[in-house]
């Protein structure tokens, strides 16, 4: 009765299928939970990855008071117009969310009017913000950190998300030398909700910027800072605004 992947793991004791998983910190028994009522006071939102030939994937999330993420709903459909996806979004009662920043490119045209897919969503009352898109390896590492710390819970009613997170793997390399020297590259297939998850963590849980190191006393940088400070003081004495 089990899916083949789970049958091999739980019944036959094989863990071969786990090798190469992108989100190898995800454990279904720990991270998938039964749906529960989400308090109205928790933050809620969604992330959208638009497609046509590929599915349009929308992931709804809530964040509790301790910063834990609860993924509670999904929309996963291909070959449908923007109006259809916008309608599905509005049904959930949230009209603003994050999205893949590429849909802000003005690549559509109607007569003399040039517009983006994001503009089209806006026409159907769905407002979108461009999500942060950082280096993929760093984004994957951060998501794995959240899974490892049990900061993500997934409702069991999200079959597409669970399928993607359980099966998204790195590309296999026939050449051993390439596998050693080149960075691992995830498969660009069945990963649309996985992109949503990366966008969510990169955009909503921004990493703090690393403070600039203080210049060594009496170094060139130190003298430059002193000069900037003196100029700023003079401008203040003369009543000029320093921006």
C-alpha positions, 0 to 999 in steps of 0.5 A: 500500500505504501509508495515505492520510495517509502516501501523500500525505506520502511519495509525493506530497510533501504535508505539508498533513495535518500542519497543525494536529496537536496533537503536531506534534513527533512524527516516526514515523521518529524515535520509533517503534522495533522492540520490544526486550527491556526490562530488569527493572530499569527502572521499569514501569507503566501509565496507564488512561483508562476508557470504555464507549461510548468505548474503555477505553485502557491504555498501558504504559510503561517508564522507563530510567536516563536518564529516557527513556520507552518505550511498549511495550504498549496495550489499546484496547477499548470496550463491555466491563465493568471485569472484562474490562479488569482481566483484561487489565491483570493479564495484563501483570503490573502491578497498580498504575497511574495513571488519569484522576482522574474515575473516583474520583467515586462515581457508581455504586450497588448497593443501598445501596452507592455506589462509584466505577469505581476501587473496581470496579477495586480489587475486581478486584485493580487498584489505581489512583492519580489522575493529575495533570491540569493545564491542557491547553495546558500538558500538550500543550506538555510532551509536545511538549517530550519528543518534541522532545528524543527522550525518548519511544520507541514500539514499532511494535506499538502501532497505536492509539497511532500512529494517534492521535498521527499524527492528533489535530488542533486543531479547525478554525475557520470564523471567522478572527477567532475563530481569532486571538483564541481559544485553540486547542482539540484535537478531543475524538475518538480521543484516549484514549491521548493523554490517557494520555500527558499523564497519564503525563508530568504525574504521573511527571515533575512540574515543579519548583515556582517558588521564592517571591521573597524580600521586598524588605528593609524592605518590609511583607512583609520585616517580616512575615517577621521577625515570624514568625521572632521568634514561632518563636524564642520558641516554641522557647525555651519548648519548644513544637513548631512545625509 
